[in-house]
Amino acid sequence: MTTEATEVAAAPSWPGRLLVVGAGLMGTSLGLAVRRAGGTVHLHDRDPDRLALAASLGAGEACPTGSGCGAFDLAVVAVPPRQTAVVCVDLLRSAVAAVVSHIASVQAKTQGEVETALGGVGNFVGSHPVAGRETTGPAGADAGLFQGRPWAVCPPPSAERSAVDAVTELVRATGAVPVELSAAEHDALLARVSHVPQLAASALAATVTGNPEAAALAGPGFRDMTRLADSPAAMWGEIVAANAPAVAAALDALIAELAGVRHRLDGADPAAAVAELVDRGHAGRALLPGKHGRPARMWSSVLVVISDEPGSLARLFADIAESGVNVEDLRLEHAPGRPRGVADLAVGTGDRDRLLVALAARGWSAVAGAEAPV
């Protein structure tokens, strides 16, 4: 299997009429992003309360009947994976839109089900934005959710180029970066970088179940590693079940890495085993794209103690602005049981000492942290 992704050439912004079926987090965020880009959006959802909330947030005009709101240039299905193919087939049969797409995180199963139901259809193109949050529902939607994020465009062999271009233009209108892949390539890659990380985070969090003493001592590393464990269980059950073979292969790769270290922990040089794994991890991290999709760069960390009270964060950033140092990334960590925390600021390596001096002069307690890629 070829694993090289092809970045799609630039296309004009998408100013047309869009129907979004599914007013959850992703569908509502899509509506907000397209409306911000100047497109016309109608929303449909079988839950009237969710539909009303998404519309009230400005994601589009509510369309309770789905197919009764006129003709559309493009319809995008944003429903749970088990329902995606059925809804796509209904839209294609109704001809309510010139092109039909979806944003499910598993592509091959949906593509196969649509082709089984209808045969090869030229105006169907699957897609998947590699973006999201641990929350669900329209209340967490954000027009900037897709900004700078990769968005896979996965046309079946029967897709017409005009349909692929229409989906690509929509993707660019949201601020995302379209990447054209086959459905099989997409599912194999996402198993490694999305589906297995979810399972690994959930498994790690599960190890402290029934052990409150361990949970109380959890630091930033454990919190960072288990952030995904807050994701909705039913949704992830559907995703992994729909991509089971690829997820199984990706899990085997992870288990092999951990099993190799576990075996050597009983040997003569366990430190070497761990160091080798950490080095391989460094090499893998170095492959990840950095800010705005550019190659990752090393940044220095500045750790600042900050009080948990109104105005503290605003005052910190005002003082940083006075220093003239640009903050590339920010992470906040609260101290357990204490009314304060630590702001971890990523800054250019050459700016670290200048920021430390400036913050100390303004009364902040700040120290240098580690270097990390951003």
C-alpha positions as CSV (number, residue, x, y, z in Angstrom):
1,M,0.0,0.0,0.0
2,T,1.3,3.4,-0.9
3,T,1.2,5.7,2.2
4,E,2.2,8.9,0.5
5,A,-0.5,11.6,0.8
6,T,-0.9,14.0,-2.1
7,E,-1.7,17.6,-1.1
8,V,-4.4,19.0,-3.3
9,A,-3.6,22.0,-5.4
10,A,-5.1,25.4,-4.3
11,A,-8.7,26.0,-5.3
12,P,-10.9,29.1,-5.1
13,S,-13.1,29.7,-2.0
14,W,-16.4,27.9,-1.9
15,P,-19.4,30.4,-2.0
16,G,-22.2,28.0,-2.8
17,R,-25.2,26.4,-1.0
18,L,-24.4,23.8,1.5
19,L,-26.6,21.3,3.3
20,V,-25.2,19.8,6.5
21,V,-27.0,16.7,7.8
22,G,-26.1,16.3,11.5
23,A,-25.9,19.2,13.8
24,G,-23.4,17.8,16.3
25,L,-20.0,19.2,17.1
26,M,-18.5,18.6,13.6
27,G,-21.6,19.5,11.6
28,T,-22.2,22.7,13.5
29,S,-18.5,23.7,13.3
30,L,-18.6,23.1,9.6
31,G,-21.7,25.3,9.2
32,L,-20.0,28.1,11.2
33,A,-16.8,27.8,9.1
34,V,-18.6,27.9,5.8
35,R,-20.9,30.8,6.8
36,R,-17.8,32.7,7.9
37,A,-16.3,32.1,4.4
38,G,-19.4,33.5,2.8
39,G,-21.4,30.3,1.9
40,T,-25.1,29.7,2.5
41,V,-25.8,26.9,4.9
42,H,-28.9,24.9,5.8
43,L,-28.8,22.4,8.7
44,H,-30.8,19.2,9.2
45,D,-30.9,17.0,12.3
46,R,-33.5,14.5,13.5
47,D,-33.2,16.0,17.0
48,P,-35.2,19.3,16.8
49,D,-33.6,20.7,20.0
50,R,-30.1,20.1,18.7
51,L,-31.0,21.6,15.3
52,A,-32.5,24.6,17.0
53,L,-29.4,25.1,19.1
54,A,-27.0,24.8,16.1
55,A,-29.1,27.3,14.1
56,S,-29.2,29.8,17.1
57,L,-25.4,29.7,17.2
58,G,-25.3,30.9,13.6
59,A,-24.3,27.7,11.9
60,G,-27.0,27.9,9.3
61,E,-30.7,28.0,8.7
62,A,-32.7,25.1,10.2
63,C,-34.1,22.7,7.6
64,P,-36.3,20.2,9.5
65,T,-37.2,18.1,6.4
66,G,-33.6,17.8,5.0
67,S,-34.7,17.6,1.3
68,G,-37.4,20.2,1.4
69,C,-35.2,23.3,1.5
70,G,-34.3,23.6,-2.2
71,A,-31.4,22.4,-4.2
72,F,-27.8,22.5,-2.9
73,D,-24.4,22.5,-4.5
74,L,-23.1,20.2,-1.9
75,A,-24.5,18.1,1.0
76,V,-22.2,16.9,3.8
77,V,-23.2,14.1,6.1
78,A,-22.0,14.5,9.7
79,V,-23.8,11.7,11.6
80,P,-22.4,8.7,13.6
81,P,-20.5,6.2,11.5
82,R,-23.2,3.5,11.6
83,Q,-25.7,5.9,10.0
84,T,-23.4,7.6,7.5
85,A,-23.8,5.3,4.5
86,V,-27.6,5.1,4.8
87,V,-27.9,8.9,4.9
88,C,-25.5,9.3,2.0
89,V,-27.5,6.9,-0.1
90,D,-30.8,8.7,0.7
91,L,-29.3,12.0,-0.3
92,L,-27.9,10.6,-3.6
93,R,-31.2,9.0,-4.5
94,S,-33.1,12.2,-3.7
95,A,-30.7,14.3,-5.9
96,V,-31.1,17.1,-3.4
97,A,-27.5,18.1,-4.0
98,A,-25.1,18.2,-6.9
99,V,-22.4,16.5,-4.8
100,V,-22.7,14.4,-1.7
101,S,-19.9,13.9,0.8
102,H,-19.5,12.9,4.5
103,I,-16.9,13.5,7.3
104,A,-16.9,10.1,9.0
105,S,-13.5,9.0,10.4
106,V,-13.7,5.7,8.6
107,Q,-13.9,5.8,4.8
108,A,-13.6,2.4,3.3
109,K,-16.7,0.8,5.0
110,T,-18.9,3.8,4.1
111,Q,-17.6,3.9,0.5
112,G,-18.3,0.1,0.1
113,E,-21.8,0.4,1.5
114,V,-22.7,3.2,-0.8
115,E,-21.3,1.4,-3.8
116,T,-23.2,-1.8,-2.9
117,A,-26.4,0.2,-2.7
118,L,-26.0,2.3,-5.8
119,G,-23.1,1.1,-7.8
120,G,-20.5,3.6,-8.9
121,V,-21.8,7.1,-8.5
122,G,-19.8,10.1,-9.9
123,N,-21.0,12.7,-7.5
124,F,-20.1,10.9,-4.2
125,V,-16.8,11.8,-2.5
126,G,-16.0,10.8,1.1
127,S,-13.9,13.1,3.3
128,H,-12.6,13.4,6.9
129,P,-11.3,16.5,8.7
130,V,-8.6,15.4,11.2
131,A,-9.8,17.8,13.9
132,G,-12.2,17.6,16.8
133,R,-12.6,17.8,20.6
134,E,-13.4,15.5,23.5
135,T,-16.9,17.0,23.7
136,T,-19.9,16.3,21.6
137,G,-22.9,18.4,20.5
138,P,-23.3,21.8,18.9
139,A,-22.6,23.7,22.1
140,G,-18.8,23.0,21.7
141,A,-18.7,24.0,18.0
142,D,-16.1,26.4,16.7
143,A,-15.8,28.1,13.3
144,G,-12.0,27.8,13.6
145,L,-12.0,24.0,14.4
146,F,-10.6,23.1,11.0
147,Q,-8.1,26.0,10.6
148,G,-4.8,24.6,9.5
149,R,-5.8,21.0,10.0
150,P,-5.4,18.3,7.4
151,W,-8.7,17.2,5.8
152,A,-8.6,13.9,3.9
153,V,-10.5,13.8,0.6
154,C,-11.1,10.2,-0.4
155,P,-12.8,9.8,-3.8
156,P,-13.9,6.4,-5.0
157,P,-12.7,5.3,-8.4
158,S,-16.0,6.3,-10.0
159,A,-15.9,9.9,-8.7
160,E,-16.0,12.6,-11.3
161,R,-13.2,15.2,-11.0
162,S,-15.7,18.0,-10.7
163,A,-17.1,16.4,-7.6
164,V,-13.7,16.0,-6.0
165,D,-12.9,19.6,-6.8
166,A,-16.2,20.7,-5.2
167,V,-15.3,19.0,-1.9
168,T,-11.7,20.3,-2.1
169,E,-13.0,23.9,-2.5
170,L,-15.3,23.4,0.5
171,V,-12.4,22.1,2.6
172,R,-10.2,25.1,1.7
173,A,-13.1,27.5,2.6
174,T,-13.0,26.2,6.2
175,G,-9.3,26.9,6.4
176,A,-8.3,23.3,6.4
177,V,-5.6,21.7,4.2
178,P,-7.0,19.1,1.8
179,V,-5.1,15.9,1.3
180,E,-6.2,13.4,-1.3
181,L,-6.0,9.7,-0.3
182,S,-7.7,6.4,-1.1
183,A,-10.2,5.2,1.4
184,A,-8.0,2.3,2.4
185,E,-4.9,4.5,2.8
186,H,-6.9,6.9,5.0
187,D,-8.2,4.1,7.3
188,A,-4.7,2.5,7.7
189,L,-3.1,5.8,8.5
190,L,-5.9,7.0,10.9
191,A,-5.7,3.8,12.8
192,R,-2.2,4.6,13.8
193,V,-2.5,8.4,14.4
194,S,-6.1,8.7,15.7
195,H,-7.8,5.4,16.6
196,V,-5.0,3.7,18.5
197,P,-4.1,6.9,20.4
198,Q,-7.7,7.0,21.7
199,L,-7.5,3.3,22.9
200,A,-4.1,3.9,24.4
201,A,-5.3,7.0,26.3
202,S,-8.4,5.2,27.6
203,A,-6.3,2.2,28.6
204,L,-3.8,4.3,30.5
205,A,-6.6,6.2,32.3
206,A,-8.3,2.9,33.2
207,T,-5.2,1.8,35.1
208,V,-6.0,4.2,37.9
209,T,-9.6,3.1,38.2
210,G,-10.2,2.2,41.8
211,N,-6.9,3.7,42.8
212,P,-7.5,7.2,44.0
213,E,-4.1,7.5,45.6
214,A,-2.4,7.1,42.2
215,A,-4.9,9.5,40.6
216,A,-4.2,12.2,43.2
217,L,-0.5,12.1,42.4
218,A,-1.0,12.3,38.6
219,G,1.0,15.1,37.1
220,P,1.0,16.9,33.7
221,G,2.3,13.9,31.9
222,F,-0.5,11.7,32.9
223,R,-3.1,14.4,32.3
224,D,-1.7,15.1,28.8
225,M,-1.6,11.4,27.9
226,T,-5.1,10.7,29.1
227,R,-6.9,13.8,27.6
228,L,-8.5,11.7,25.0
229,A,-10.0,9.4,27.6
230,D,-12.8,12.0,28.0
231,S,-14.1,11.2,24.5
232,P,-17.6,9.6,24.0
233,A,-17.5,5.9,24.4
234,A,-20.3,4.9,22.0
235,M,-18.9,7.0,19.2
236,W,-15.5,5.5,19.5
237,G,-16.9,2.0,19.7
238,E,-18.5,2.6,16.3
239,I,-15.3,4.1,14.8
240,V,-13.0,1.2,15.9
241,A,-15.5,-1.5,14.9
242,A,-15.8,0.0,11.4
243,N,-12.0,0.0,11.1
244,A,-11.2,-3.1,13.1
245,P,-8.5,-4.8,10.8
246,A,-6.5,-1.6,10.5
247,V,-6.8,-0.8,14.2
248,A,-5.8,-4.4,15.1
249,A,-2.6,-4.0,13.0
250,A,-1.8,-0.6,14.6
251,L,-2.4,-2.0,18.1
252,D,0.0,-4.9,17.3
253,A,2.7,-2.3,16.4
254,L,2.2,-0.4,19.7
255,I,2.0,-3.6,21.8
256,A,5.3,-4.8,20.1
257,E,7.1,-1.7,21.2
258,L,5.9,-1.9,24.8
259,A,6.4,-5.7,25.0
260,G,10.0,-5.3,23.8
261,V,10.7,-2.9,26.7
262,R,8.8,-5.1,29.1
263,H,10.9,-8.1,28.2
264,R,14.1,-6.2,28.7
265,L,13.1,-4.8,32.0
266,D,14.0,-8.2,33.5
267,G,17.4,-8.3,31.8
268,A,20.8,-6.9,32.5
269,D,20.3,-3.4,31.1
270,P,16.7,-2.1,31.4
271,A,17.9,1.5,31.2
272,A,19.2,0.9,27.7
273,A,15.9,-0.6,26.6
274,V,14.0,2.4,27.9
275,A,16.5,4.9,26.3
276,E,16.2,3.2,23.0
277,L,12.4,3.4,23.0
278,V,12.5,7.1,24.0
279,D,15.0,7.7,21.2
280,R,12.6,6.1,18.7
281,G,9.9,8.3,20.1
282,H,12.0,11.4,19.5
283,A,12.4,10.3,15.9
284,G,8.7,9.8,15.5
285,R,7.9,13.1,17.1
286,A,10.3,14.8,14.7
287,L,8.2,13.7,11.8
288,L,5.1,15.5,13.0
289,P,4.3,18.8,11.3
290,G,4.8,21.9,13.5
291,K,3.0,25.2,13.7
292,H,0.9,26.1,10.6
293,G,2.0,22.8,9.0
294,R,5.6,23.7,8.8
295,P,8.4,21.4,10.0
296,A,8.5,21.2,13.8
297,R,11.0,23.5,15.5
298,M,12.5,23.3,19.0
299,W,11.2,25.8,21.4
300,S,12.2,26.6,25.0
301,S,9.7,26.4,27.9
302,V,9.3,29.1,30.5
303,L,7.3,28.1,33.6
304,V,5.5,30.9,35.4
305,V,3.6,30.5,38.7
306,I,0.2,32.1,38.3
307,S,-2.6,32.7,40.9
308,D,-6.0,31.3,40.2
309,E,-7.9,34.5,40.4
310,P,-9.6,36.9,37.9
311,G,-7.2,39.0,35.8
312,S,-4.0,37.0,36.5
313,L,-3.7,35.5,33.0
314,A,-4.5,38.8,31.4
315,R,-1.8,40.5,33.5
316,L,0.7,37.9,32.6
317,F,0.1,38.3,28.8
318,A,0.2,42.1,29.1
319,D,3.6,41.8,30.7
320,I,4.8,39.3,28.1
321,A,3.6,41.7,25.4
322,E,5.6,44.5,27.0
323,S,8.7,42.3,26.8
324,G,8.3,41.9,23.0
325,V,8.5,38.1,23.1
326,N,6.1,36.0,21.1
327,V,4.5,33.0,22.8
328,E,4.2,30.0,20.4
329,D,2.1,27.8,22.7
330,L,0.6,27.8,26.2
331,R,-0.4,25.1,28.6
332,L,-1.9,25.7,32.1
333,E,-1.5,23.2,34.9
334,H,-3.4,23.7,38.2
335,A,-1.7,22.8,41.5
336,P,-3.8,20.2,43.3
337,G,-5.5,21.7,46.3
338,R,-3.8,25.1,45.9
339,P,-5.2,28.4,44.5
340,R,-2.4,28.7,41.9
341,G,-1.0,26.9,39.0
342,V,1.8,27.0,36.4
343,A,1.6,28.5,32.9
344,D,4.0,26.6,30.6
345,L,5.0,29.1,27.8
346,A,6.7,27.9,24.6
347,V,9.0,30.6,23.2
348,G,11.8,30.9,20.8
349,T,15.1,29.5,22.3
350,G,16.7,32.9,21.8
351,D,13.9,34.7,23.6
352,R,13.8,32.5,26.7
353,D,16.4,34.4,28.9
354,R,15.0,37.8,27.8
355,L,11.5,36.7,28.9
356,L,12.8,35.3,32.2
357,V,14.5,38.7,33.0
358,A,11.4,40.7,32.0
359,L,9.0,38.6,34.0
360,A,11.2,38.7,37.1
361,A,11.4,42.5,36.8
362,R,7.6,42.6,36.9
363,G,7.3,40.4,40.0
364,W,6.6,37.0,38.4
365,S,8.2,33.7,39.7
366,A,9.5,32.1,36.5
367,V,12.0,29.4,35.7
368,A,13.4,27.8,32.5
369,G,11.8,24.5,31.5
370,A,12.7,21.9,28.9
371,E,13.0,22.3,25.1
372,A,10.2,20.7,23.0
373,P,9.1,20.7,19.4
374,V,6.1,23.0,18.4
